[in-house]
Amino acid sequence: MAQLSVGKSLAGLNLADEKGNPRAWISLDNKNGPLIMVADDSGKASAELSVDAKKQAALSLSDATGKQGADIAIIDHQPGFFLRDADGKPRTTLGLLTDGPYLSLRDAIGKERASLSSDSNGVNLKISDSQGFSTSIGNTDLVTPATGDTHRTSAASIRMFNDKGNVIWAAPTQ
């Protein structure tokens, strides 16, 4: 069963199953862009494909309660894959930044705890704890506090930082 509706700024097509339950929607909204939604047999949207006014595309997948669980999106010409927890907070991000790939793992409050990035200047693995201490393996940009000079460590380096961002251990030594 299909129903077509057309308005000043919205045109849409609603599809229902043989029992009349809404199962899919296709809409064209001049303000927000095209949208396709697919619902489970209870009528809850479980997949949504959209393109917004900035020409950014997204595919969102939701669980049986309607909470988003995974998103694939292109934001500012950068593709990304996002996994969300039961509260809808992004916990894992895999993206392609301007100059290379990026992987981020976040804790329950949204604080990044581990990341892996690569760009034309090198690669870096960073882990951190809830107190603000962190370890960086690989290429890391360091600022000399006295002069403000910035230099980048080699891929064969490890730096440990205190909660204020100061190096507390390094190999090779600075």
N, C-alpha and C positions, 0 to 999 in steps of 0.2 A: 504494500500500500504506500503510495507516495502522495505528498501534498506539496504544491508549489505556491510560494508566496512572493509577491513583489511589492515593494514600497518605494518611497522617495530615495532612501539611501541604502536600502537593504533588499536583496533578492535571495531567496533560499529555497532549498528542497529538503523536506523532512521525509525520512523513510521509516516505515514501521513493519514489524513482523506480522504474521498471519493473525495474531491475537490483538493487534493494534498497539503493541508496545513500541515506543520510539527506539530505534536502533542506530540511526545515522542521520546526521545533519550536514548539509553543505550550504554555506552562506557566503554571500558576497556583500561586504559592508564597505562603502566608500571611505569611511573613517578608519577602520581597523584592518581592512584587507580581507582576503579569502580565508575561510576556515572550514575544515572538515573534521567532524567528530564522529566517533564510533562508540556505541554503548554496549554493555553486556545485556543479558536477558532481563535484568531488573531495571534497565533504563539508565544506569549510571555510566557516564562517559568514562571509557577506559583508554581511549587513544584520541589524540587531537593533533591535527596538522594545520599549521597556520603560517601565513606570511603577513608581516605587519607593514605599516606605511613606510618604514625605513628599508623595506625589502629584505628584512631579516626573517629567515625561515626557522621553524621549530617543530619538532615532533615530541609530544609528551605522552608518557604511558603512566596510567594510574592503577592502583590496586582495587580490590573489591569494595573498599570503603570510599573510593574517590580521591584518595591522597596520591599526589604525584610520586612516582617511584624512580623514573628515569626520564631524562630529556636529552635529545640531540638537537643542537641549535647552531645557527650561524649568527654571531653577534659581532657587529663592526667588521665584517668580512673574515672573522676568525671562527673556525668550526670547533665545537666542543661537545663532550659527552659528560653528563652529570648524573650521578646516582644519589638519591635522597633517602634519608632514614624515615622511620615511621611518623615523625613529626613534620616531614616535608623539608627538612633542612638539607642542603647539599653537603654530602660527606666525602664524595670522591669526584674529582674532576680530571678529565683527560682532554687536553686541548692542543690546538696548534696555534701558537702565537706567531707574530710577524716573522721571527727569525728561527723558530724551531718548536719542537714538541714540549709539553709540560704535563706533569702528573702531580696531583695534589691530594693528600689525605687529611681530613679534618676530624676533630673530636666532636663530642655531642653538643658543645657550645659554639661550634663553628670555627674554632682556632686551628690553623694549619699546624699539623704535627710532623708531616713528612712531605717532601717534594723532590721531584726529579725533573731537571730541565736540561735542555740542550739547545745551543745556538751556534752561530758561526765562530764564536770565540771559545767554545768549550762546553763542558758538561759539569753539572753540580747536583749532588745529593745532599739534602739538608734534613736533619731530624731535630725535633725540639720537645721539651717537656712542659708541663703545666706551670713550672716556676720561671720559665723564660730562658733556661739554659739550652744551648743548641750546639750541634756539631755539623760542620760543613766539609764534605769530601769532594775534591775536584776544584774546578775554577771558581774562585770567589773574589769579588771586588772588595778590597780593604781600603779604608781611609786612615791615613796617619793623622791622629788628633792634633799634634803640634803644628803640622804644616798644612793639613787639609788635602795633601796629595793623595791620589787614588792609584792603586796598582792592583793587578789581577794575579792571583796565585796560579800555579801550574795545575794540570790535571792530577799530578802526583802529589797532592798536598791534602793535609787534614788540619782543620782549625776548629777549636772548641771555644765557645763564647759563654760569658756569664750572662746574668739576667739584664745587664746594662749594655750588652753588645760588644764588650771588650774581649779581646783574645786572651784566654787563660792558659792555653796550651796549643802548640803548633808543631807540625812535622811536615817538611823540614822546618827548622827554626827560622824565625824571621830574619 
